[in-house]
């Protein structure tokens, strides 16, 4: 695909993959970000030797700190994958998507909640704390659509 084709697609409100990107609906809620915590087939399943996910603690903290008005928390009962990096968290915002894996300690979840609270109070996205740098991963092997092994 040439750069001219890409520019033409973007001008028409299309993403590079050809899916229309212009919004059709608008919510009255102004959400800064969405945090999805996996509690699917492997994440948090201690019988499979995976660290626990403090689901009830997270929900309680979210309510106590009144984060739901600006930051959506979802505990996913479905698998977010990849299971070999359990426990997985996905953070979406207007700035993009961040994937975190191997979240093993309660203090990692506490740092996540503290950061979410800081974002909520500032009413603006803040950089994810550097303590999560070693937990970041790319969800997809390659930005290309090929599935060949490299």
N, C-alpha and C positions, 0 to 999 in steps of 0.2 A: 504494500500500500504506500503510495507516495505521500509526501508532506502536503501536497495540494488536496488530496483526497481527505486527509485528516482534518485540514482546516475547513473544508467544505462540510464535513460531518459535524464539526463542532459548531459552526455557524447555524446549522439546522437544528441544534439542540440534541444531537446524537452523540453518544459515547463512542469511543474507538471500536468497541465490540458491536456497534450497530444498534444498541438498545437505546430507545428514546430516553433522554435524561431530564427533560423539562418537567417540573412538578405540576401535577394536576390538582392536588388537594393541599390544604394547609390546616394545621392544627392550631387551636387557640393557645395551647401550651408552648412555652419556649423552653425547650430541653437543650441543655448544653452538651450532654453526651449520654450514651447508653452503655452500661457495663453488664456484660453477660457472663455469668459464672457457671461453668459446666459442672453438673452433678449427674452425668449420664451413665453410660455403661461401665466406665472405669473410674472417672474422676470422683474422688471421695469414697470409693468402695474399698474399705479397709480389708475386706475378705480377699481382695485381689492385691493386697500389699501396697495400696495407694494411700497417700496421706488423706486424712479426713478433710472435708470442706465444712467450715463452721456456718452452715446455712442459717440456723435459728439466730445465732449471734449477729450475722450480717443483716438479717431482716430487722432485728431489734435495734441495731445501731442506725440503720437507715431511717427507721421511724423516729428514734430518739433525737437524731441530729437533723431531722426534717429535710432530708436530701431529695425525696421523691419529687418535689416541686420543680427541680431543675436537672436532676440526674436520675435516669431510669435504671433500676436494678432488676435484672431478670436472672432467676436461678433456673437454668436450663436442665430439664429432666431428659432431654434428648442429647445425644452425643455431638459435641462440637468438633471432636477429633483434634489433633492426632493423639491417640491414646498413649503412645509411647512418651508423650510429654505431659501426661497428667500431673497435676491439675491445671486445666486450661481456663484462661479468662480472655474475653474479647472486649475491646473498648472501641466504640465507634463514636465519631464526632464529625463536625464539618471539616475538620483538619485531616480526616482519614480514619484508618483502622489500625489498631495496635493489637497484636496477639502476644499473650504471655503464657508461658508454660512452666511446669515443675514448681508450682506454688505449693510449698510443703509446710511452711510454718505459720502459726497463728499470727505472728508479728508481721508477716507479709500481707495478710488480709487486713490487719490493723493499719498498716501504712497506706494501703489502698483506700480504706475508708477515710483516714485523715486527709489524704490528698483530695478525695472527692468533696470532703467538707470545705477544704480551702478553695477549691474551684467554685463551689456553691456560694460561699461567702463573698468571693471576689466577683462573682457573676461573669466570669471569663475563664476560658481554658488556660490552664497552667501546664508547664512541662511535667511529664510523668517523672517522679523522683528517679534519680540515677541508680538507686538500689534495685530497680527493676530492669536495668540494662541487660544483665546476664540472663534474664528470663524471656527476653523478646525473641520471636521467631517469625519467619515468613511462612504464612499459611500455605502458599502455593509454591511449588518448587521453582517455577520459572514464570516470568510475565508472558512468555510465549504460550500458545495454545497447543504446542506439540506435547506428546506424552512419551517421547523416546527417552530412554535411560541414558544418562551422560556419565 
